[in-house]
Amino acid sequence: MATTSPLPNSRTEPDGSAVIRVLSYNIRSLRDDEDALARVIRACRPDLVFVQEAPRFFRWRKHAARLAAKSELVVLTGGATATGPLLLCSLRATVERTQDVLLPLTPGLHRRGFATAVVRIGGARIGLLSCHLSLRSDERYAQAGMLLDRLDAMDVPYAIAAGDINERPTGRSFRRLAESLQDCWAVAPWGGQYTSTPDNPHQRIDAIFAAQGVEVLGCGVPLGLPGITEADLRAATDHLPVLAALRVPGA
């Protein structure tokens, strides 16, 4: 386990830069203990939450809104309209625009998408992208390229992408992302490393990536964080969350 010293709290610096707390979490369509999930999210005190496997079917908006309310956040964008990726945020974020993106469909496979937004926090203007990449290697590699293209097209000074990569850091899709973006855990490891599975953490397949110029203050699985119990982490879903503290320069 990496250092368990406290992550910095959210704040706006005198120069307009913003220290933000970012959480990435695969929630398995809320099929597990929703109250435990909400307790974990609240304890992380995030400004932004990049969700994967949000509810996509019957009354999916109601389910997403309920989770946001329990987590003391609001729905930013995504859900069924992005085929699972979802973005939540605190009231600290001012929303500039949102867009849910459907990726090309490979016959016989689940369709994938991105939930994207541009927000302002303090003096920082930030592009956001939540993703859940394919289980199939060739499609996953292509989607990693589409992710990078989408961030470029957002025309923002700084960007954060996070999600379930469905691949370990040695895989070519993960490496494709890490060659252009900062793999936040590799830059400033904190907490735990492995995100799958809660009962037997042995692989890192979920990650937070930040554009060059964003300062990574710490990133990892929030083990031992006040308010988070092992019982809640096991009950909430079949992945462990990734929490990062980032300093984003003012625009």
C-alpha positions in Angstrom: 0.0 0.0 0.0 1.2 3.5 -0.8 1.1 6.4 1.7 -2.1 6.8 3.6 -1.4 10.4 4.6 -4.5 12.7 4.1 -5.2 13.9 0.6 -5.5 17.7 0.3 -8.9 19.2 0.8 -10.7 21.0 -2.0 -9.9 24.7 -2.2 -9.4 27.6 -4.6 -5.9 29.1 -4.5 -5.2 32.9 -4.6 -3.9 32.6 -8.1 -7.2 31.1 -9.3 -6.0 27.5 -9.5 -8.3 24.9 -8.0 -7.5 21.9 -5.8 -10.2 19.3 -6.6 -11.0 15.8 -5.4 -11.9 13.4 -8.2 -13.5 10.0 -7.8 -13.8 7.2 -10.3 -16.2 4.3 -9.5 -17.8 1.4 -11.3 -21.1 0.9 -9.5 -22.4 -2.2 -11.3 -25.8 -0.7 -12.2 -26.7 -0.2 -8.5 -27.2 -3.9 -8.1 -25.5 -4.0 -4.7 -25.8 -2.0 -1.5 -26.7 1.5 -2.6 -26.5 2.9 0.9 -23.0 1.5 1.3 -22.0 3.0 -2.0 -23.3 6.4 -1.1 -21.4 6.3 2.2 -18.2 5.5 0.4 -18.7 8.4 -2.0 -19.6 10.9 0.7 -16.5 9.9 2.7 -14.3 10.7 -0.3 -15.7 14.3 -0.4 -15.3 14.5 -4.2 -16.0 17.6 -6.3 -16.4 15.3 -9.4 -17.4 11.7 -9.7 -16.7 9.7 -12.9 -19.2 6.8 -12.7 -19.2 3.6 -14.9 -22.1 1.1 -15.2 -24.7 3.6 -14.1 -28.3 2.3 -14.5 -29.4 2.3 -18.2 -32.9 0.9 -18.3 -36.2 1.3 -16.4 -36.3 4.7 -14.6 -32.6 5.1 -14.9 -32.8 8.9 -14.4 -34.6 8.4 -11.1 -31.9 5.9 -9.9 -29.1 8.2 -10.9 -30.7 11.2 -9.2 -31.3 9.2 -6.0 -27.7 8.1 -5.8 -26.6 11.7 -6.4 -28.9 12.9 -3.6 -27.6 10.2 -1.2 -24.1 11.2 -2.0 -24.8 14.9 -1.5 -24.0 15.6 -5.2 -26.0 16.4 -8.4 -26.1 14.7 -11.8 -24.0 16.4 -14.4 -24.6 14.2 -17.5 -24.5 10.7 -18.8 -26.3 7.5 -17.8 -28.3 5.6 -20.4 -27.6 8.3 -23.0 -23.9 7.4 -22.7 -24.6 3.7 -22.3 -23.4 3.6 -18.7 -20.8 6.3 -18.0 -22.1 9.1 -15.8 -20.7 12.3 -14.3 -21.7 13.7 -10.8 -20.5 16.9 -9.3 -20.7 19.1 -6.2 -22.2 22.5 -6.3 -18.7 23.8 -6.5 -18.7 23.1 -10.2 -20.2 25.6 -12.7 -21.3 23.7 -15.8 -20.4 25.2 -19.2 -21.6 22.4 -21.4 -22.3 18.7 -21.5 -22.3 16.0 -24.3 -23.0 12.3 -24.2 -21.1 10.5 -27.0 -22.0 7.0 -28.5 -19.1 5.1 -29.9 -19.3 2.9 -33.0 -21.2 -0.4 -32.4 -19.4 -3.6 -33.0 -22.0 -6.3 -33.9 -22.5 -8.7 -31.0 -20.8 -6.5 -28.4 -22.2 -4.0 -25.9 -22.2 -0.5 -27.2 -19.9 1.9 -25.4 -20.0 5.7 -24.9 -18.5 8.7 -23.1 -20.1 11.1 -20.7 -18.4 14.4 -21.2 -18.6 17.9 -19.8 -16.7 21.2 -19.5 -16.9 22.8 -16.0 -15.3 25.7 -14.1 -14.1 25.3 -10.6 -12.6 28.4 -9.1 -10.5 29.9 -11.9 -9.9 26.5 -13.6 -11.7 25.4 -16.8 -11.7 21.6 -17.1 -12.9 19.1 -19.6 -14.2 15.8 -18.1 -14.7 12.4 -19.7 -16.0 9.2 -18.0 -15.5 6.0 -19.9 -15.9 2.2 -19.7 -13.8 0.6 -22.4 -14.5 -2.6 -24.3 -13.7 -6.1 -23.1 -12.3 -6.9 -26.5 -8.7 -5.9 -27.1 -8.9 -4.4 -30.6 -12.1 -2.4 -29.9 -10.6 -1.2 -26.6 -7.5 0.1 -28.3 -9.6 2.0 -30.9 -11.7 3.4 -28.1 -8.6 4.7 -26.3 -7.7 6.6 -29.4 -11.3 8.0 -29.6 -11.0 9.1 -26.0 -7.8 11.1 -26.8 -9.4 12.6 -29.9 -12.5 13.6 -27.9 -10.4 15.4 -25.3 -8.6 17.3 -28.0 -11.9 18.3 -29.6 -13.2 19.7 -26.3 -10.8 22.6 -26.7 -10.0 23.1 -23.0 -6.7 24.0 -21.3 -6.9 21.0 -19.0 -8.8 17.7 -19.0 -9.4 14.7 -16.8 -10.5 11.3 -18.0 -11.4 8.4 -15.7 -13.0 5.1 -15.8 -12.9 1.3 -16.1 -10.2 0.6 -18.7 -10.8 -3.2 -18.6 -7.1 -3.6 -18.8 -4.0 -3.5 -16.6 -1.3 -0.8 -17.0 0.9 -3.1 -19.1 -1.9 -3.4 -21.8 -1.5 -1.5 -25.0 -4.8 0.5 -24.6 -3.8 1.6 -21.0 -0.3 2.5 -22.3 -1.8 4.5 -25.2 -3.6 6.7 -22.7 -0.7 6.9 -20.4 1.6 8.1 -23.2 -0.5 11.2 -23.8 -2.0 11.8 -20.3 -0.7 11.4 -16.8 -1.6 8.1 -15.1 -2.4 9.7 -11.7 -1.6 6.7 -9.6 1.8 6.2 -11.3 2.6 9.9 -10.8 1.7 10.2 -7.1 0.6 6.8 -5.5 -1.5 7.1 -2.4 -3.8 4.6 -0.6 -4.2 1.3 -2.4 -3.3 0.3 -5.9 -5.6 -2.5 -7.0 -9.3 -1.9 -7.9 -10.6 -5.4 -8.7 -12.0 -7.1 -6.9 -13.1 -5.8 -3.4 -12.8 -9.3 -1.9 -9.4 -10.0 -3.5 -7.8 -6.9 -4.9 -5.1 -8.0 -7.4 -5.4 -5.9 -10.5 -5.5 -2.2 -11.4 -8.1 -1.8 -14.2 -9.7 1.5 -13.1 -7.8 4.7 -13.4 -7.8 8.5 -13.4 -5.8 10.3 -16.1 -5.0 14.0 -16.2 -3.7 16.3 -18.9 -0.1 17.6 -18.7 0.0 20.7 -16.6 -2.4 19.4 -14.0 -0.5 18.7 -10.7 -1.3 15.3 -9.3 -1.2 15.5 -5.5 -2.2 11.9 -4.8 -4.2 9.1 -6.3 -5.3 5.6 -5.3 -7.9 3.4 -3.7 -9.1 5.2 -0.5 -8.4 2.4 2.0 -8.4 3.6 5.6 -10.0 6.9 4.8 -12.2 8.1 7.7 -15.8 7.1 7.1 -14.9 4.2 4.8 -15.1 0.6 6.1 -14.0 -2.6 4.4 -17.5 -3.9 4.8 -18.9 -0.9 2.8 -16.3 -1.3 0.1 -17.2 -5.0 -0.3 -20.9 -4.4 -0.2 -21.1 -1.3 -2.5 -20.1 -2.9 -5.9 -17.7 -5.3 -7.5 -14.9 -2.6 -8.0 -13.0 -0.5 -5.6 -13.0 3.3 -6.2 -10.1 5.5 -7.2 -9.7 8.9 -5.5 -7.3 11.7 -6.6 -6.5 15.2 -5.5 -5.4 17.4 -8.4 -4.3 21.0 -8.7 -5.6 22.6 -11.9 -4.2 25.9 -13.0 -6.6 28.8 -13.5 -7.6 29.6 -17.1 
